[in-house]
Amino acid sequence: MSHYGHFTLRQWLPAPPEAVWARVTTSAGINDELTPWFSMSLPAEVLPAGEIRNLALGRCWLRLFGMLPIDYDQLFLVRLAPFGFDERSQMLPRRHWLHRRRLRALDGGTEVIDRIGFVPRLPSLLGLYRLILLAVFRWRHARLRRHFSVFPVPR
C-alpha cells in the first residue's frame, strides 16, 4: 500500500484571473481562505511577482482558531508563474507536501485548480489525514466562492 495521498479540487469563480490571483497571493487572502479554523503568518504580505523557481520564503506559523500556534511551515516555492504556483513544505504531521494552484481563464470567470500531494509521518493515518486536508481545501474553496460571489460579472 502506498503512503502517498493526493486529491484535486476545481471550481469556477465569476471573476477574472487577475482579480483572483491578486487575492490568493496575499496574506489577507490566504488567511481569509483559512478563517476561522486557522490562520497563517507569512514572511511577506504578498508573494513575489514574476517567474520564480526554487525560492525559500521562510517560516510560516499555523495557528489554530487564529491564536494558538500549533505548527510551522518552512514555505518553499518550487515554481511561481503568472496565475500559478507549486509550494513544497514539511510540517509536524506530514513528511512531504506539495500544493499546486493554477488559475485558468474561462468564459466569464476563472477556474481555480488545487492539486495536493502529501506523505504523512504516520502512514497509518493516511486516510484520516486525507479527509482532514480535503475538508480544509473544500472550506478554502467555499471561502473563495463567498468572496467572489459579490464580484461584478463583466458583460
C-alpha positions in Angstrom: 0.0 0.0 0.0 1.3 3.5 -0.9 1.8 6.0 1.9 1.2 8.9 -0.5 -2.1 10.8 -0.6 -3.4 13.2 -3.2 -6.5 14.9 -4.5 -7.6 17.7 -6.8 -10.3 20.3 -6.3 -11.6 22.6 -9.1 -14.1 25.4 -9.0 -15.3 28.3 -11.2 -15.3 31.8 -9.9 -17.1 34.8 -11.5 -14.0 37.0 -11.6 -11.1 37.4 -14.0 -7.8 35.6 -13.3 -6.1 38.9 -12.4 -8.6 39.6 -9.6 -8.4 36.0 -8.2 -4.6 36.0 -8.4 -4.4 39.3 -6.6 -6.5 37.8 -3.8 -4.9 34.3 -3.4 -1.3 35.6 -3.3 -1.7 37.9 -0.4 -1.5 37.3 3.4 -5.1 38.7 3.8 -6.5 36.4 1.0 -4.8 33.3 2.3 -5.9 33.9 5.8 -9.5 34.6 4.6 -9.5 31.2 3.0 -8.4 29.6 6.3 -10.7 31.6 8.7 -12.0 30.8 11.3 -10.2 27.4 11.7 -6.7 28.5 11.1 -4.5 31.5 10.3 -1.0 31.5 8.9 1.8 34.1 9.4 3.6 34.7 6.2 7.1 36.1 5.8 5.7 38.7 3.3 2.3 40.3 2.7 2.3 39.4 -1.0 4.0 36.6 -2.9 6.8 38.0 -5.2 5.9 38.8 -8.8 7.3 37.3 -12.0 8.7 33.9 -12.9 10.5 32.3 -9.9 11.9 28.9 -9.3 13.2 27.4 -6.0 12.7 30.3 -3.6 12.7 29.7 0.2 10.2 32.2 1.7 10.8 31.4 5.3 8.9 30.2 8.4 5.1 30.5 8.5 3.3 29.7 11.7 0.0 27.9 11.6 -2.4 29.0 14.4 -5.5 27.1 15.4 -8.5 29.5 15.5 -6.1 32.3 14.6 -4.5 32.3 18.0 -2.9 29.1 19.2 0.4 28.3 17.4 0.3 24.6 16.6 3.0 24.1 13.9 5.2 26.0 11.5 5.9 25.5 7.9 9.2 26.3 6.0 7.5 27.7 2.9 9.4 26.9 -0.3 8.2 28.0 -3.7 9.3 25.4 -6.3 7.7 27.4 -9.0 5.9 30.7 -9.3 4.5 31.9 -12.6 1.6 34.1 -13.6 -1.6 32.5 -12.3 0.1 29.5 -10.7 2.5 28.2 -8.1 3.9 25.0 -6.7 4.6 25.1 -3.0 6.5 22.5 -1.1 7.0 22.1 2.6 7.2 19.9 5.7 5.2 20.2 8.9 4.9 18.0 12.0 2.1 15.7 10.7 3.5 15.4 7.2 6.9 14.4 5.8 6.2 15.8 2.4 3.7 18.3 1.0 3.1 19.7 -2.5 0.4 22.3 -3.2 -0.1 23.2 -6.8 -2.6 26.0 -7.5 -3.4 27.1 -11.1 -5.9 29.7 -12.3 -7.3 29.2 -15.8 -9.4 31.8 -17.6 -12.8 30.6 -18.6 -15.8 32.3 -20.1 -16.9 35.0 -17.7 -14.5 33.9 -14.9 -11.7 31.8 -13.6 -11.2 28.1 -12.8 -9.2 27.5 -9.6 -7.4 24.2 -9.6 -5.7 22.9 -6.4 -3.7 19.7 -6.6 -2.5 18.4 -3.2 0.1 15.6 -2.6 1.3 14.6 0.8 3.1 11.9 2.7 2.1 11.7 6.4 4.7 10.9 9.0 2.4 8.2 10.4 1.4 6.1 7.4 -1.5 4.5 9.3 -3.1 8.0 9.5 -3.1 8.5 5.7 -6.9 8.1 5.3 -7.7 10.4 8.2 -5.2 13.0 7.1 -6.6 12.9 3.6 -10.1 13.5 5.0 -8.9 16.5 7.1 -7.0 18.1 4.2 -9.9 17.6 1.8 -12.2 19.3 4.3 -9.7 22.2 4.7 -9.4 22.7 1.0 -13.2 22.4 0.4 -13.5 25.1 3.1 -10.9 27.2 1.3 -12.8 26.9 -2.0 -16.1 27.8 -0.2 -14.4 30.9 1.2 -13.2 31.9 -2.3 -16.7 31.4 -3.7 -18.1 33.6 -0.8 -15.6 36.4 -1.5 -16.1 36.4 -5.3 -19.8 35.9 -5.3 -20.2 39.7 -4.9 -17.7 40.4 -7.7 -19.4 42.2 -10.6 -19.6 39.8 -13.6 -18.4 41.6 -16.8 -20.9 41.8 -19.6 
